[in-house]
Each structure stands twice: as structure tokens, then as C-alpha cells.
Amino acid sequence: MMSYRCSRCGEEGKLHRGRLCTRCTVADRLSQLLDDGTGRIRPELVPLADSLRTMDSPLSGLAWLDRNKERPDSTADWLR
């Protein structure tokens, strides 16, 4: 039987890479993009990360993070 539960939090739904739900995928992307070089999010950016991680529509947040992914003016470049 196929599972649609996130391998991290157990939430049911659409799974992304690593069998993670959208919310966990957003959290991982934010941790990666906002990393201060020590494996932590820069303290002044923690409120932004928290707001994006807990937004009502995490799929919209993931789409925003991946916007213009291949271009130099992408959201990811802006956040880095």
C-alpha cells in the first residue's frame, strides 16, 4: 500500500522530494536559502522564515520560493 504521509511530520498529502510534505519542504528550502554559513538561519531572518513556514498555503510559499528558479533575479537569489 502506498503511503501519502510525510516521512518527517506524518502529515498526509502531496509529497515532494525525500517523501516530505509541502510544509516540511518549504522549511528545508528556507533553511538552505537563509543559512548564515553555520547551518542556522540568520537571527534577523528567523521571523521571516517562521512566517513563511506557518503560512496557510504552504504550496503557494513553495511556488514563490521556486519562482524564476533559472534566472538571476529569482526569489532564491534574492533571499540568499
mmCIF file of the N, C-alpha and C atoms, coordinates in Angstrom:
data_MODEL
# 
_entry.id   MODEL 
# 
loop_
_atom_site.group_PDB 
_atom_site.id 
_atom_site.type_symbol 
_atom_site.label_atom_id 
_atom_site.label_alt_id 
_atom_site.label_comp_id 
_atom_site.label_asym_id 
_atom_site.label_entity_id 
_atom_site.label_seq_id 
_atom_site.pdbx_PDB_ins_code 
_atom_site.Cartn_x 
_atom_site.Cartn_y 
_atom_site.Cartn_z 
_atom_site.occupancy 
_atom_site.B_iso_or_equiv 
_atom_site.pdbx_formal_charge 
_atom_site.auth_seq_id 
_atom_site.auth_comp_id 
_atom_site.auth_asym_id 
_atom_site.auth_atom_id 
_atom_site.pdbx_PDB_model_num 
ATOM 1   N N  . MET A 1 1  ? 0.839  -1.185 0.000   1.00 0.00 ? 1  MET A N  1 
ATOM 2   C CA . MET A 1 1  ? 0.000  0.000  0.000   1.00 0.00 ? 1  MET A CA 1 
ATOM 3   C C  . MET A 1 1  ? 0.886  1.251  0.000   1.00 0.00 ? 1  MET A C  1 
ATOM 4   N N  . MET A 1 2  ? 0.555  2.206  -0.836  1.00 0.00 ? 2  MET A N  1 
ATOM 5   C CA . MET A 1 2  ? 1.331  3.434  -0.958  1.00 0.00 ? 2  MET A CA 1 
ATOM 6   C C  . MET A 1 2  ? 0.956  4.418  0.153   1.00 0.00 ? 2  MET A C  1 
ATOM 7   N N  . SER A 1 3  ? 1.962  5.021  0.746   1.00 0.00 ? 3  SER A N  1 
ATOM 8   C CA . SER A 1 3  ? 1.732  5.982  1.817   1.00 0.00 ? 3  SER A CA 1 
ATOM 9   C C  . SER A 1 3  ? 1.844  7.400  1.276   1.00 0.00 ? 3  SER A C  1 
ATOM 10  N N  . TYR A 1 4  ? 0.947  8.259  1.723   1.00 0.00 ? 4  TYR A N  1 
ATOM 11  C CA . TYR A 1 4  ? 0.989  9.668  1.385   1.00 0.00 ? 4  TYR A CA 1 
ATOM 12  C C  . TYR A 1 4  ? 1.267  10.490 2.624   1.00 0.00 ? 4  TYR A C  1 
ATOM 13  N N  . ARG A 1 5  ? 2.020  9.920  3.538   1.00 0.00 ? 5  ARG A N  1 
ATOM 14  C CA . ARG A 1 5  ? 2.380  10.606 4.785   1.00 0.00 ? 5  ARG A CA 1 
ATOM 15  C C  . ARG A 1 5  ? 3.815  11.102 4.699   1.00 0.00 ? 5  ARG A C  1 
ATOM 16  N N  . CYS A 1 6  ? 4.005  12.298 5.173   1.00 0.00 ? 6  CYS A N  1 
ATOM 17  C CA . CYS A 1 6  ? 5.333  12.898 5.197   1.00 0.00 ? 6  CYS A CA 1 
ATOM 18  C C  . CYS A 1 6  ? 6.249  12.041 6.060   1.00 0.00 ? 6  CYS A C  1 
ATOM 19  N N  . SER A 1 7  ? 7.454  11.820 5.571   1.00 0.00 ? 7  SER A N  1 
ATOM 20  C CA . SER A 1 7  ? 8.402  10.989 6.315   1.00 0.00 ? 7  SER A CA 1 
ATOM 21  C C  . SER A 1 7  ? 8.936  11.709 7.556   1.00 0.00 ? 7  SER A C  1 
ATOM 22  N N  . ARG A 1 8  ? 8.738  13.023 7.667   1.00 0.00 ? 8  ARG A N  1 
ATOM 23  C CA . ARG A 1 8  ? 9.211  13.775 8.828   1.00 0.00 ? 8  ARG A CA 1 
ATOM 24  C C  . ARG A 1 8  ? 8.094  14.039 9.837   1.00 0.00 ? 8  ARG A C  1 
ATOM 25  N N  . CYS A 1 9  ? 6.996  14.630 9.388   1.00 0.00 ? 9  CYS A N  1 
ATOM 26  C CA . CYS A 1 9  ? 5.960  15.059 10.347  1.00 0.00 ? 9  CYS A CA 1 
ATOM 27  C C  . CYS A 1 9  ? 4.729  14.160 10.353  1.00 0.00 ? 9  CYS A C  1 
ATOM 28  N N  . GLY A 1 10 ? 4.590  13.290 9.356   1.00 0.00 ? 10 GLY A N  1 
ATOM 29  C CA . GLY A 1 10 ? 3.460  12.377 9.306   1.00 0.00 ? 10 GLY A CA 1 
ATOM 30  C C  . GLY A 1 10 ? 2.210  12.953 8.662   1.00 0.00 ? 10 GLY A C  1 
ATOM 31  N N  . GLU A 1 11 ? 2.255  14.215 8.234   1.00 0.00 ? 11 GLU A N  1 
ATOM 32  C CA . GLU A 1 11 ? 1.111  14.854 7.578   1.00 0.00 ? 11 GLU A CA 1 
ATOM 33  C C  . GLU A 1 11 ? 0.781  14.129 6.284   1.00 0.00 ? 11 GLU A C  1 
ATOM 34  N N  . GLU A 1 12 ? -0.512 13.935 6.028   1.00 0.00 ? 12 GLU A N  1 
ATOM 35  C CA . GLU A 1 12 ? -0.948 13.296 4.800   1.00 0.00 ? 12 GLU A CA 1 
ATOM 36  C C  . GLU A 1 12 ? -1.112 14.331 3.708   1.00 0.00 ? 12 GLU A C  1 
ATOM 37  N N  . GLY A 1 13 ? -0.768 13.972 2.489   1.00 0.00 ? 13 GLY A N  1 
ATOM 38  C CA . GLY A 1 13 ? -0.975 14.868 1.362   1.00 0.00 ? 13 GLY A CA 1 
ATOM 39  C C  . GLY A 1 13 ? 0.084  14.704 0.305   1.00 0.00 ? 13 GLY A C  1 
ATOM 40  N N  . LYS A 1 14 ? 0.196  15.729 -0.536  1.00 0.00 ? 14 LYS A N  1 
ATOM 41  C CA . LYS A 1 14 ? 1.166  15.716 -1.623  1.00 0.00 ? 14 LYS A CA 1 
ATOM 42  C C  . LYS A 1 14 ? 2.573  15.658 -1.053  1.00 0.00 ? 14 LYS A C  1 
ATOM 43  N N  . LEU A 1 15 ? 3.366  14.738 -1.570  1.00 0.00 ? 15 LEU A N  1 
ATOM 44  C CA . LEU A 1 15 ? 4.744  14.595 -1.116  1.00 0.00 ? 15 LEU A CA 1 
ATOM 45  C C  . LEU A 1 15 ? 5.699  15.102 -2.185  1.00 0.00 ? 15 LEU A C  1 
ATOM 46  N N  . HIS A 1 16 ? 6.791  15.649 -1.738  1.00 0.00 ? 16 HIS A N  1 
ATOM 47  C CA . HIS A 1 16 ? 7.826  16.174 -2.616  1.00 0.00 ? 16 HIS A CA 1 
ATOM 48  C C  . HIS A 1 16 ? 9.078  15.322 -2.426  1.00 0.00 ? 16 HIS A C  1 
ATOM 49  N N  . ARG A 1 17 ? 10.189 15.844 -2.894  1.00 0.00 ? 17 ARG A N  1 
ATOM 50  C CA . ARG A 1 17 ? 11.453 15.117 -2.786  1.00 0.00 ? 17 ARG A CA 1 
ATOM 51  C C  . ARG A 1 17 ? 11.715 14.691 -1.340  1.00 0.00 ? 17 ARG A C  1 
ATOM 52  N N  . GLY A 1 18 ? 12.221 13.512 -1.173  1.00 0.00 ? 18 GLY A N  1 
ATOM 53  C CA . GLY A 1 18 ? 12.514 12.993 0.156   1.00 0.00 ? 18 GLY A CA 1 
ATOM 54  C C  . GLY A 1 18 ? 11.278 12.551 0.924   1.00 0.00 ? 18 GLY A C  1 
ATOM 55  N N  . ARG A 1 19 ? 10.161 12.391 0.191   1.00 0.00 ? 19 ARG A N  1 
ATOM 56  C CA . ARG A 1 19 ? 8.877  11.997 0.795   1.00 0.00 ? 19 ARG A CA 1 
ATOM 57  C C  . ARG A 1 19 ? 8.466  12.980 1.891   1.00 0.00 ? 19 ARG A C  1 
ATOM 58  N N  . LEU A 1 20 ? 8.683  14.263 1.633   1.00 0.00 ? 20 LEU A N  1 
ATOM 59  C CA . LEU A 1 20 ? 8.309  15.308 2.579   1.00 0.00 ? 20 LEU A CA 1 
ATOM 60  C C  . LEU A 1 20 ? 7.073  16.037 2.090   1.00 0.00 ? 20 LEU A C  1 
ATOM 61  N N  . CYS A 1 21 ? 6.230  16.450 3.032   1.00 0.00 ? 21 CYS A N  1 
ATOM 62  C CA . CYS A 1 21 ? 5.052  17.241 2.701   1.00 0.00 ? 21 CYS A CA 1 
ATOM 63  C C  . CYS A 1 21 ? 5.491  18.637 2.261   1.00 0.00 ? 21 CYS A C  1 
ATOM 64  N N  . THR A 1 22 ? 4.561  19.408 1.781   1.00 0.00 ? 22 THR A N  1 
ATOM 65  C CA . THR A 1 22 ? 4.880  20.744 1.290   1.00 0.00 ? 22 THR A CA 1 
ATOM 66  C C  . THR A 1 22 ? 5.449  21.617 2.395   1.00 0.00 ? 22 THR A C  1 
ATOM 67  N N  . ARG A 1 23 ? 4.845  21.581 3.581   1.00 0.00 ? 23 ARG A N  1 
ATOM 68  C CA . ARG A 1 23 ? 5.311  22.428 4.681   1.00 0.00 ? 23 ARG A CA 1 
ATOM 69  C C  . ARG A 1 23 ? 6.757  22.082 5.087   1.00 0.00 ? 23 ARG A C  1 
ATOM 70  N N  . CYS A 1 24 ? 7.081  20.811 5.156   1.00 0.00 ? 24 CYS A N  1 
ATOM 71  C CA . CYS A 1 24 ? 8.455  20.405 5.503   1.00 0.00 ? 24 CYS A CA 1 
ATOM 72  C C  . CYS A 1 24 ? 9.423  20.756 4.380   1.00 0.00 ? 24 CYS A C  1 
ATOM 73  N N  . THR A 1 25 ? 8.967  20.670 3.128   1.00 0.00 ? 25 THR A N  1 
ATOM 74  C CA . THR A 1 25 ? 9.801  21.046 2.000   1.00 0.00 ? 25 THR A CA 1 
ATOM 75  C C  . THR A 1 25 ? 10.103 22.542 2.034   1.00 0.00 ? 25 THR A C  1 
ATOM 76  N N  . VAL A 1 26 ? 9.093  23.363 2.336   1.00 0.00 ? 26 VAL A N  1 
ATOM 77  C CA . VAL A 1 26 ? 9.297  24.805 2.474   1.00 0.00 ? 26 VAL A CA 1 
ATOM 78  C C  . VAL A 1 26 ? 10.303 25.077 3.594   1.00 0.00 ? 26 VAL A C  1 
ATOM 79  N N  . ALA A 1 27 ? 10.146 24.413 4.719   1.00 0.00 ? 27 ALA A N  1 
ATOM 80  C CA . ALA A 1 27 ? 11.067 24.611 5.850   1.00 0.00 ? 27 ALA A CA 1 
ATOM 81  C C  . ALA A 1 27 ? 12.505 24.278 5.454   1.00 0.00 ? 27 ALA A C  1 
ATOM 82  N N  . ASP A 1 28 ? 12.696 23.190 4.725   1.00 0.00 ? 28 ASP A N  1 
ATOM 83  C CA . ASP A 1 28 ? 14.040 22.811 4.279   1.00 0.00 ? 28 ASP A CA 1 
ATOM 84  C C  . ASP A 1 28 ? 14.623 23.831 3.310   1.00 0.00 ? 28 ASP A C  1 
ATOM 85  N N  . ARG A 1 29 ? 13.799 24.285 2.354   1.00 0.00 ? 29 ARG A N  1 
ATOM 86  C CA . ARG A 1 29 ? 14.279 25.281 1.382   1.00 0.00 ? 29 ARG A CA 1 
ATOM 87  C C  . ARG A 1 29 ? 14.663 26.573 2.093   1.00 0.00 ? 29 ARG A C  1 
ATOM 88  N N  . LEU A 1 30 ? 13.855 27.006 3.057   1.00 0.00 ? 30 LEU A N  1 
ATOM 89  C CA . LEU A 1 30 ? 14.173 28.230 3.789   1.00 0.00 ? 30 LEU A CA 1 
ATOM 90  C C  . LEU A 1 30 ? 15.468 28.066 4.584   1.00 0.00 ? 30 LEU A C  1 
ATOM 91  N N  . SER A 1 31 ? 15.623 26.935 5.230   1.00 0.00 ? 31 SER A N  1 
ATOM 92  C CA . SER A 1 31 ? 16.853 26.682 5.988   1.00 0.00 ? 31 SER A CA 1 
ATOM 93  C C  . SER A 1 31 ? 18.067 26.731 5.079   1.00 0.00 ? 31 SER A C  1 
ATOM 94  N N  . GLN A 1 32 ? 17.921 26.195 3.891   1.00 0.00 ? 32 GLN A N  1 
ATOM 95  C CA . GLN A 1 32 ? 19.016 26.196 2.923   1.00 0.00 ? 32 GLN A CA 1 
ATOM 96  C C  . GLN A 1 32 ? 19.295 27.612 2.404   1.00 0.00 ? 32 GLN A C  1 
ATOM 97  N N  . LEU A 1 33 ? 18.252 28.340 2.048   1.00 0.00 ? 33 LEU A N  1 
ATOM 98  C CA . LEU A 1 33 ? 18.424 29.662 1.451   1.00 0.00 ? 33 LEU A CA 1 
ATOM 99  C C  . LEU A 1 33 ? 18.875 30.729 2.456   1.00 0.00 ? 33 LEU A C  1 
ATOM 100 N N  . LEU A 1 34 ? 18.433 30.607 3.698   1.00 0.00 ? 34 LEU A N  1 
ATOM 101 C CA . LEU A 1 34 ? 18.718 31.636 4.701   1.00 0.00 ? 34 LEU A CA 1 
ATOM 102 C C  . LEU A 1 34 ? 19.859 31.256 5.637   1.00 0.00 ? 34 LEU A C  1 
ATOM 103 N N  . ASP A 1 35 ? 20.553 30.184 5.316   1.00 0.00 ? 35 ASP A N  1 
ATOM 104 C CA . ASP A 1 35 ? 21.672 29.702 6.135   1.00 0.00 ? 35 ASP A CA 1 
ATOM 105 C C  . ASP A 1 35 ? 22.754 30.778 6.231   1.00 0.00 ? 35 ASP A C  1 
ATOM 106 N N  . ASP A 1 36 ? 23.225 31.030 7.439   1.00 0.00 ? 36 ASP A N  1 
ATOM 107 C CA . ASP A 1 36 ? 24.262 32.048 7.642   1.00 0.00 ? 36 ASP A CA 1 
ATOM 108 C C  . ASP A 1 36 ? 25.672 31.470 7.533   1.00 0.00 ? 36 ASP A C  1 
ATOM 109 N N  . GLY A 1 37 ? 25.771 30.221 7.095   1.00 0.00 ? 37 GLY A N  1 
ATOM 110 C CA . GLY A 1 37 ? 27.075 29.584 6.958   1.00 0.00 ? 37 GLY A CA 1 
ATOM 111 C C  . GLY A 1 37 ? 27.404 28.658 8.116   1.00 0.00 ? 37 GLY A C  1 
ATOM 112 N N  . THR A 1 38 ? 26.576 28.685 9.154   1.00 0.00 ? 38 THR A N  1 
ATOM 113 C CA . THR A 1 38 ? 26.793 27.829 10.319  1.00 0.00 ? 38 THR A CA 1 
ATOM 114 C C  . THR A 1 38 ? 25.748 26.723 10.422  1.00 0.00 ? 38 THR A C  1 
ATOM 115 N N  . GLY A 1 39 ? 24.847 26.679 9.423   1.00 0.00 ? 39 GLY A N  1 
ATOM 116 C CA . GLY A 1 39 ? 23.766 25.698 9.484   1.00 0.00 ? 39 GLY A CA 1 
ATOM 117 C C  . GLY A 1 39 ? 22.527 26.242 10.161  1.00 0.00 ? 39 GLY A C  1 
ATOM 118 N N  . ARG A 1 40 ? 22.554 27.518 10.505  1.00 0.00 ? 40 ARG A N  1 
ATOM 119 C CA . ARG A 1 40 ? 21.406 28.167 11.154  1.00 0.00 ? 40 ARG A CA 1 
ATOM 120 C C  . ARG A 1 40 ? 20.933 29.332 10.304  1.00 0.00 ? 40 ARG A C  1 
ATOM 121 N N  . ILE A 1 41 ? 19.684 29.690 10.498  1.00 0.00 ? 41 ILE A N  1 
ATOM 122 C CA . ILE A 1 41 ? 19.134 30.867 9.837   1.00 0.00 ? 41 ILE A CA 1 
ATOM 123 C C  . ILE A 1 41 ? 19.613 32.100 10.586  1.00 0.00 ? 41 ILE A C  1 
ATOM 124 N N  . ARG A 1 42 ? 20.030 33.130 9.831   1.00 0.00 ? 42 ARG A N  1 
ATOM 125 C CA . ARG A 1 42 ? 20.459 34.376 10.466  1.00 0.00 ? 42 ARG A CA 1 
ATOM 126 C C  . ARG A 1 42 ? 19.374 34.868 11.405  1.00 0.00 ? 42 ARG A C  1 
ATOM 127 N N  . PRO A 1 43 ? 19.719 35.265 12.629  1.00 0.00 ? 43 PRO A N  1 
ATOM 128 C CA . PRO A 1 43 ? 18.718 35.650 13.632  1.00 0.00 ? 43 PRO A CA 1 
ATOM 129 C C  . PRO A 1 43 ? 17.719 36.699 13.153  1.00 0.00 ? 43 PRO A C  1 
ATOM 130 N N  . GLU A 1 44 ? 18.175 37.677 12.394  1.00 0.00 ? 44 GLU A N  1 
ATOM 131 C CA . GLU A 1 44 ? 17.252 38.722 11.943  1.00 0.00 ? 44 GLU A CA 1 
ATOM 132 C C  . GLU A 1 44 ? 16.274 38.228 10.880  1.00 0.00 ? 44 GLU A C  1 
ATOM 133 N N  . LEU A 1 45 ? 16.534 37.049 10.296  1.00 0.00 ? 45 LEU A N  1 
ATOM 134 C CA . LEU A 1 45 ? 15.649 36.485 9.278   1.00 0.00 ? 45 LEU A CA 1 
ATOM 135 C C  . LEU A 1 45 ? 14.731 35.391 9.827   1.00 0.00 ? 45 LEU A C  1 
ATOM 136 N N  . VAL A 1 46 ? 14.894 35.035 11.082  1.00 0.00 ? 46 VAL A N  1 
ATOM 137 C CA . VAL A 1 46 ? 14.057 33.993 11.691  1.00 0.00 ? 46 VAL A CA 1 
ATOM 138 C C  . VAL A 1 46 ? 12.569 34.363 11.635  1.00 0.00 ? 46 VAL A C  1 
ATOM 139 N N  . PRO A 1 47 ? 12.169 35.613 11.942  1.00 0.00 ? 47 PRO A N  1 
ATOM 140 C CA . PRO A 1 47 ? 10.733 35.940 11.840  1.00 0.00 ? 47 PRO A CA 1 
ATOM 141 C C  . PRO A 1 47 ? 10.178 35.747 10.421  1.00 0.00 ? 47 PRO A C  1 
ATOM 142 N N  . LEU A 1 48 ? 10.962 36.089 9.408   1.00 0.00 ? 48 LEU A N  1 
ATOM 143 C CA . LEU A 1 48 ? 10.534 35.862 8.030   1.00 0.00 ? 48 LEU A CA 1 
ATOM 144 C C  . LEU A 1 48 ? 10.355 34.371 7.776   1.00 0.00 ? 48 LEU A C  1 
ATOM 145 N N  . ALA A 1 49 ? 11.335 33.582 8.152   1.00 0.00 ? 49 ALA A N  1 
ATOM 146 C CA . ALA A 1 49 ? 11.267 32.129 7.955   1.00 0.00 ? 49 ALA A CA 1 
ATOM 147 C C  . ALA A 1 49 ? 10.071 31.534 8.694   1.00 0.00 ? 49 ALA A C  1 
ATOM 148 N N  . ASP A 1 50 ? 9.844  31.972 9.919   1.00 0.00 ? 50 ASP A N  1 
ATOM 149 C CA . ASP A 1 50 ? 8.706  31.464 10.694  1.00 0.00 ? 50 ASP A CA 1 
ATOM 150 C C  . ASP A 1 50 ? 7.378  31.798 10.017  1.00 0.00 ? 50 ASP A C  1 
ATOM 151 N N  . SER A 1 51 ? 7.263  33.013 9.505   1.00 0.00 ? 51 SER A N  1 
ATOM 152 C CA . SER A 1 51 ? 6.026  33.419 8.817   1.00 0.00 ? 51 SER A CA 1 
ATOM 153 C C  . SER A 1 51 ? 5.785  32.577 7.571   1.00 0.00 ? 51 SER A C  1 
ATOM 154 N N  . LEU A 1 52 ? 6.833  32.332 6.813   1.00 0.00 ? 52 LEU A N  1 
ATOM 155 C CA . LEU A 1 52 ? 6.685  31.534 5.590   1.00 0.00 ? 52 LEU A CA 1 
ATOM 156 C C  . LEU A 1 52 ? 6.420  30.064 5.903   1.00 0.00 ? 52 LEU A C  1 
ATOM 157 N N  . ARG A 1 53 ? 7.035  29.554 6.952   1.00 0.00 ? 53 ARG A N  1 
ATOM 158 C CA . ARG A 1 53 ? 6.832  28.143 7.327   1.00 0.00 ? 53 ARG A CA 1 
ATOM 159 C C  . ARG A 1 53 ? 5.416  27.877 7.806   1.00 0.00 ? 53 ARG A C  1 
ATOM 160 N N  . THR A 1 54 ? 4.783  28.871 8.404   1.00 0.00 ? 54 THR A N  1 
ATOM 161 C CA . THR A 1 54 ? 3.463  28.650 9.004   1.00 0.00 ? 54 THR A CA 1 
ATOM 162 C C  . THR A 1 54 ? 2.323  29.260 8.197   1.00 0.00 ? 54 THR A C  1 
ATOM 163 N N  . MET A 1 55 ? 2.598  29.691 6.980   1.00 0.00 ? 55 MET A N  1 
ATOM 164 C CA . MET A 1 55 ? 1.544  30.307 6.169   1.00 0.00 ? 55 MET A CA 1 
ATOM 165 C C  . MET A 1 55 ? 0.434  29.307 5.884   1.00 0.00 ? 55 MET A C  1 
ATOM 166 N N  . ASP A 1 56 ? -0.771 29.834 5.646   1.00 0.00 ? 56 ASP A N  1 
ATOM 167 C CA . ASP A 1 56 ? -1.945 28.980 5.425   1.00 0.00 ? 56 ASP A CA 1 
ATOM 168 C C  . ASP A 1 56 ? -1.813 28.081 4.204   1.00 0.00 ? 56 ASP A C  1 
ATOM 169 N N  . SER A 1 57 ? -1.126 28.564 3.171   1.00 0.00 ? 57 SER A N  1 
ATOM 170 C CA . SER A 1 57 ? -0.990 27.799 1.940   1.00 0.00 ? 57 SER A CA 1 
ATOM 171 C C  . SER A 1 57 ? 0.487  27.549 1.644   1.00 0.00 ? 57 SER A C  1 
ATOM 172 N N  . PRO A 1 58 ? 1.048  26.490 2.224   1.00 0.00 ? 58 PRO A N  1 
ATOM 173 C CA . PRO A 1 58 ? 2.469  26.235 2.011   1.00 0.00 ? 58 PRO A CA 1 
ATOM 174 C C  . PRO A 1 58 ? 2.822  25.978 0.541   1.00 0.00 ? 58 PRO A C  1 
ATOM 175 N N  . LEU A 1 59 ? 1.869  25.497 -0.245  1.00 0.00 ? 59 LEU A N  1 
ATOM 176 C CA . LEU A 1 59 ? 2.152  25.274 -1.663  1.00 0.00 ? 59 LEU A CA 1 
ATOM 177 C C  . LEU A 1 59 ? 2.413  26.606 -2.372  1.00 0.00 ? 59 LEU A C  1 
ATOM 178 N N  . SER A 1 60 ? 1.704  27.658 -1.968  1.00 0.00 ? 60 SER A N  1 
ATOM 179 C CA . SER A 1 60 ? 1.968  28.991 -2.524  1.00 0.00 ? 60 SER A CA 1 
ATOM 180 C C  . SER A 1 60 ? 3.364  29.457 -2.126  1.00 0.00 ? 60 SER A C  1 
ATOM 181 N N  . GLY A 1 61 ? 3.756  29.176 -0.895  1.00 0.00 ? 61 GLY A N  1 
ATOM 182 C CA . GLY A 1 61 ? 5.094  29.539 -0.436  1.00 0.00 ? 61 GLY A CA 1 
ATOM 183 C C  . GLY A 1 61 ? 6.172  28.814 -1.215  1.00 0.00 ? 61 GLY A C  1 
ATOM 184 N N  . LEU A 1 62 ? 5.943  27.539 -1.485  1.00 0.00 ? 62 LEU A N  1 
ATOM 185 C CA . LEU A 1 62 ? 6.913  26.756 -2.260  1.00 0.00 ? 62 LEU A CA 1 
ATOM 186 C C  . LEU A 1 62 ? 7.005  27.290 -3.685  1.00 0.00 ? 62 LEU A C  1 
ATOM 187 N N  . ALA A 1 63 ? 5.868  27.635 -4.267  1.00 0.00 ? 63 ALA A N  1 
ATOM 188 C CA . ALA A 1 63 ? 5.862  28.211 -5.617  1.00 0.00 ? 63 ALA A CA 1 
ATOM 189 C C  . ALA A 1 63 ? 6.628  29.536 -5.629  1.00 0.00 ? 63 ALA A C  1 
ATOM 190 N N  . TRP A 1 64 ? 6.456  30.351 -4.596  1.00 0.00 ? 64 TRP A N  1 
ATOM 191 C CA . TRP A 1 64 ? 7.162  31.626 -4.505  1.00 0.00 ? 64 TRP A CA 1 
ATOM 192 C C  . TRP A 1 64 ? 8.669  31.392 -4.386  1.00 0.00 ? 64 TRP A C  1 
ATOM 193 N N  . LEU A 1 65 ? 9.064  30.431 -3.570  1.00 0.00 ? 65 LEU A N  1 
ATOM 194 C CA . LEU A 1 65 ? 10.485 30.135 -3.410  1.00 0.00 ? 65 LEU A CA 1 
ATOM 195 C C  . LEU A 1 65 ? 11.116 29.641 -4.714  1.00 0.00 ? 65 LEU A C  1 
ATOM 196 N N  . ASP A 1 66 ? 10.343 28.957 -5.530  1.00 0.00 ? 66 ASP A N  1 
ATOM 197 C CA . ASP A 1 66 ? 10.855 28.395 -6.780  1.00 0.00 ? 66 ASP A CA 1 
ATOM 198 C C  . ASP A 1 66 ? 10.627 29.323 -7.981  1.00 0.00 ? 66 ASP A C  1 
ATOM 199 N N  . ARG A 1 67 ? 10.057 30.504 -7.750  1.00 0.00 ? 67 ARG A N  1 
ATOM 200 C CA . ARG A 1 67 ? 9.754  31.444 -8.841  1.00 0.00 ? 67 ARG A CA 1 
ATOM 201 C C  . ARG A 1 67 ? 11.036 31.855 -9.567  1.00 0.00 ? 67 ARG A C  1 
ATOM 202 N N  . ASN A 1 68 ? 10.968 31.830 -10.890 1.00 0.00 ? 68 ASN A N  1 
ATOM 203 C CA . ASN A 1 68 ? 12.101 32.224 -11.748 1.00 0.00 ? 68 ASN A CA 1 
ATOM 204 C C  . ASN A 1 68 ? 13.391 31.501 -11.369 1.00 0.00 ? 68 ASN A C  1 
ATOM 205 N N  . LYS A 1 69 ? 13.273 30.249 -11.020 1.00 0.00 ? 69 LYS A N  1 
ATOM 206 C CA . LYS A 1 69 ? 14.384 29.456 -10.491 1.00 0.00 ? 69 LYS A CA 1 
ATOM 207 C C  . LYS A 1 69 ? 15.663 29.525 -11.323 1.00 0.00 ? 69 LYS A C  1 
ATOM 208 N N  . GLU A 1 70 ? 15.519 29.603 -12.619 1.00 0.00 ? 70 GLU A N  1 
ATOM 209 C CA . GLU A 1 70 ? 16.684 29.562 -13.511 1.00 0.00 ? 70 GLU A CA 1 
ATOM 210 C C  . GLU A 1 70 ? 17.232 30.954 -13.836 1.00 0.00 ? 70 GLU A C  1 
ATOM 211 N N  . ARG A 1 71 ? 16.610 31.999 -13.311 1.00 0.00 ? 71 ARG A N  1 
ATOM 212 C CA . ARG A 1 71 ? 17.028 33.360 -13.650 1.00 0.00 ? 71 ARG A CA 1 
ATOM 213 C C  . ARG A 1 71 ? 17.785 34.004 -12.496 1.00 0.00 ? 71 ARG A C  1 
ATOM 214 N N  . PRO A 1 72 ? 18.640 34.963 -12.808 1.00 0.00 ? 72 PRO A N  1 
ATOM 215 C CA . PRO A 1 72 ? 19.429 35.615 -11.747 1.00 0.00 ? 72 PRO A CA 1 
ATOM 216 C C  . PRO A 1 72 ? 18.594 36.452 -10.781 1.00 0.00 ? 72 PRO A C  1 
ATOM 217 N N  . ASP A 1 73 ? 17.370 36.807 -11.148 1.00 0.00 ? 73 ASP A N  1 
ATOM 218 C CA . ASP A 1 73 ? 16.520 37.590 -10.248 1.00 0.00 ? 73 ASP A CA 1 
ATOM 219 C C  . ASP A 1 73 ? 15.486 36.712 -9.545  1.00 0.00 ? 73 ASP A C  1 
ATOM 220 N N  . SER A 1 74 ? 15.816 35.451 -9.340  1.00 0.00 ? 74 SER A N  1 
ATOM 221 C CA . SER A 1 74 ? 14.882 34.517 -8.715  1.00 0.00 ? 74 SER A CA 1 
ATOM 222 C C  . SER A 1 74 ? 14.681 34.853 -7.241  1.00 0.00 ? 74 SER A C  1 
ATOM 223 N N  . THR A 1 75 ? 13.609 34.352 -6.698  1.00 0.00 ? 75 THR A N  1 
ATOM 224 C CA . THR A 1 75 ? 13.350 34.532 -5.260  1.00 0.00 ? 75 THR A CA 1 
ATOM 225 C C  . THR A 1 75 ? 14.501 33.960 -4.441  1.00 0.00 ? 75 THR A C  1 
ATOM 226 N N  . ALA A 1 76 ? 14.991 32.793 -4.846  1.00 0.00 ? 76 ALA A N  1 
ATOM 227 C CA . ALA A 1 76 ? 16.090 32.155 -4.114  1.00 0.00 ? 76 ALA A CA 1 
ATOM 228 C C  . ALA A 1 76 ? 17.330 33.048 -4.095  1.00 0.00 ? 76 ALA A C  1 
ATOM 229 N N  . ASP A 1 77 ? 17.653 33.670 -5.232  1.00 0.00 ? 77 ASP A N  1 
ATOM 230 C CA . ASP A 1 77 ? 18.797 34.575 -5.272  1.00 0.00 ? 77 ASP A CA 1 
ATOM 231 C C  . ASP A 1 77 ? 18.575 35.779 -4.352  1.00 0.00 ? 77 ASP A C  1 
ATOM 232 N N  . TRP A 1 78 ? 17.370 36.292 -4.382  1.00 0.00 ? 78 TRP A N  1 
ATOM 233 C CA . TRP A 1 78 ? 17.031 37.446 -3.536  1.00 0.00 ? 78 TRP A CA 1 
ATOM 234 C C  . TRP A 1 78 ? 17.191 37.102 -2.050  1.00 0.00 ? 78 TRP A C  1 
ATOM 235 N N  . LEU A 1 79 ? 16.749 35.908 -1.657  1.00 0.00 ? 79 LEU A N  1 
ATOM 236 C CA . LEU A 1 79 ? 16.831 35.512 -0.248  1.00 0.00 ? 79 LEU A CA 1 
ATOM 237 C C  . LEU A 1 79 ? 18.270 35.211 0.186   1.00 0.00 ? 79 LEU A C  1 
ATOM 238 N N  . ARG A 1 80 ? 19.077 34.696 -0.727  1.00 0.00 ? 80 ARG A N  1 
ATOM 239 C CA . ARG A 1 80 ? 20.474 34.410 -0.389  1.00 0.00 ? 80 ARG A CA 1 
ATOM 240 C C  . ARG A 1 80 ? 21.189 35.694 -0.079  1.00 0.00 ? 80 ARG A C  1 
# 
